[in-house]
């Protein structure tokens, strides 16, 4: 058997293959076969060929398909207690990442105006959110003021 790992653009290694049942018909652990899945500790063997419905314990790991063409654009939006546009509408947008580089929560809204009571996602301090693929509408944001510290932080945004 050969081992096959797939390295995705962010540097993570993904294991591709099929789990192998032990002699008792149950899935074994890493001592049963030479490679183990890092998340589950389950044994896995890799083979060339398409999966079959009869493969016991088929292990599936999503491997993102890189989008073709275009460049990424990075922007920074400074902390504000008022709703502000994080990204304007862009029908050509394939995706985006928003990193809340702030000690405050960042309320993000797809379309409309973000607030603590109307938001799509709430990013805690130093959290990141991947905008759903293909969403090309306006993104707005508003930071909370729980710490009482004004003008701390920013949103770092990469649009691709």
C-alpha positions as CSV (number, residue, x, y, z in Angstrom):
1,X,0.0,0.0,0.0
2,X,1.1,3.6,-0.6
3,X,0.4,6.5,1.6
4,X,-1.0,9.6,-0.1
5,X,-1.3,13.0,1.6
6,X,-2.6,16.1,-0.1
7,X,-1.1,19.5,0.9
8,X,-3.6,22.3,0.5
9,X,-2.6,26.0,-0.1
10,X,-2.8,27.0,3.5
11,X,-0.1,24.4,4.3
12,X,-2.4,21.8,6.0
13,X,-1.9,18.1,5.2
14,X,-5.0,16.1,4.4
15,X,-5.1,12.4,4.4
16,X,-6.9,10.8,1.5
17,X,-7.8,7.2,1.5
18,X,-10.0,4.4,2.9
19,X,-10.2,3.1,6.5
20,X,-9.3,-0.6,6.8
21,X,-11.4,-2.8,9.2
22,X,-9.5,-5.0,11.7
23,X,-9.8,-8.8,11.8
24,X,-13.1,-8.5,13.8
25,X,-14.7,-6.3,11.2
26,X,-14.4,-3.1,13.2
27,X,-12.3,-0.1,12.3
28,X,-8.9,-0.4,13.9
29,X,-6.4,2.1,15.3
30,X,-3.1,3.3,14.0
31,X,-1.3,0.1,15.1
32,X,-3.3,-1.9,12.6
33,X,-2.0,0.0,9.6
34,X,1.0,2.2,9.0
35,X,-0.8,5.6,8.8
36,X,-3.3,7.2,11.2
37,X,-5.7,10.0,10.7
38,X,-4.5,12.9,12.9
39,X,-8.1,13.9,14.0
40,X,-9.6,10.6,14.8
41,X,-6.5,8.3,15.4
42,X,-8.3,5.8,13.1
43,X,-6.1,3.6,10.8
44,X,-6.3,4.4,7.2
45,X,-4.9,2.8,4.1
46,X,-4.5,4.6,0.8
47,X,-4.9,3.0,-2.6
48,X,-5.2,4.2,-6.1
49,X,-8.6,3.8,-7.6
50,X,-12.2,5.1,-7.3
51,X,-14.1,4.4,-4.1
52,X,-16.7,1.7,-4.3
53,X,-19.9,1.4,-2.3
54,X,-18.6,-1.9,-0.9
55,X,-15.5,-0.1,0.7
56,X,-16.0,-0.6,4.5
57,X,-15.6,2.6,6.5
58,X,-14.9,4.9,3.7
59,X,-13.0,7.9,5.1
60,X,-13.8,11.2,3.3
61,X,-11.8,14.3,3.9
62,X,-12.9,17.5,2.0
63,X,-10.2,18.9,-0.1
64,X,-11.0,22.4,-1.2
65,X,-10.8,23.0,-5.0
66,X,-8.7,26.0,-5.7
67,X,-10.6,28.8,-7.6
68,X,-9.0,29.7,-10.8
69,X,-7.9,33.2,-12.0
70,X,-7.8,36.5,-10.3
71,X,-5.8,38.0,-7.4
72,X,-6.7,38.5,-3.8
73,X,-7.1,42.1,-2.5
74,X,-6.4,42.9,1.1
75,X,-8.0,45.8,2.9
76,X,-8.1,47.1,6.5
77,X,-11.2,48.7,8.1
78,X,-10.5,50.6,11.4
79,X,-12.6,50.0,14.5
80,X,-15.8,52.0,14.6
81,X,-18.8,52.1,16.9
82,X,-21.0,53.0,13.9
83,X,-22.0,50.6,11.2
84,X,-19.4,50.7,8.5
85,X,-19.0,49.0,5.1
86,X,-16.4,46.2,5.3
87,X,-16.8,45.2,1.6
88,X,-18.9,46.9,-1.0
89,X,-21.0,44.7,-3.3
90,X,-18.9,42.9,-5.9
91,X,-20.7,40.4,-8.2
92,X,-17.3,39.0,-9.2
93,X,-16.3,38.1,-5.6
94,X,-15.5,34.4,-5.2
95,X,-15.0,34.6,-1.5
96,X,-13.5,36.6,1.4
97,X,-11.9,36.2,4.8
98,X,-12.6,38.7,7.6
99,X,-10.2,38.7,10.6
100,X,-11.4,40.7,13.7
101,X,-8.1,42.1,15.0
102,X,-9.8,43.8,18.0
103,X,-10.6,43.2,21.7
104,X,-14.2,43.9,20.9
105,X,-16.8,41.7,19.2
106,X,-17.4,42.5,15.5
107,X,-21.0,42.1,14.3
108,X,-21.0,41.3,10.5
109,X,-24.1,41.5,8.3
110,X,-24.5,40.3,4.7
111,X,-26.5,43.1,3.2
112,X,-28.3,45.7,5.4
113,X,-26.7,47.3,8.4
114,X,-24.9,45.3,11.2
115,X,-25.8,45.8,14.8
116,X,-25.7,43.8,18.0
117,X,-29.3,42.8,17.3
118,X,-29.1,42.3,13.5
119,X,-26.1,40.4,12.3
120,X,-25.1,37.4,10.1
121,X,-22.2,36.4,12.3
122,X,-20.6,37.7,15.5
123,X,-16.8,37.5,15.5
124,X,-15.2,37.4,18.9
125,X,-11.8,39.0,19.5
126,X,-9.2,37.8,17.1
127,X,-11.6,35.4,15.3
128,X,-11.8,34.9,11.5
129,X,-14.8,34.2,9.3
130,X,-14.9,32.9,5.8
131,X,-17.6,34.6,3.8
132,X,-19.8,32.0,1.9
133,X,-18.4,31.3,-1.5
134,X,-20.1,33.2,-4.2
135,X,-21.7,35.9,-2.0
136,X,-21.2,39.1,-3.9
137,X,-23.4,41.5,-1.8
138,X,-22.4,44.3,0.6
139,X,-20.9,43.3,4.0
140,X,-21.2,45.7,6.9
141,X,-19.8,45.6,10.4
142,X,-20.1,47.2,13.8
143,X,-17.9,46.6,16.8
144,X,-19.3,46.3,20.4
145,X,-18.1,48.7,23.1
146,X,-18.1,46.2,26.0
147,X,-14.5,47.1,27.1
148,X,-15.2,50.8,27.1
149,X,-12.0,51.3,25.0
150,X,-12.7,53.3,21.9
151,X,-10.9,52.9,18.6
152,X,-9.2,49.6,19.4
153,X,-8.4,47.3,16.5
154,X,-9.5,46.8,13.0
155,X,-10.8,44.2,10.5
156,X,-8.3,42.7,8.1
157,X,-10.1,41.5,5.0
158,X,-9.0,39.5,2.1
159,X,-11.3,39.4,-0.9
160,X,-10.7,36.9,-3.8
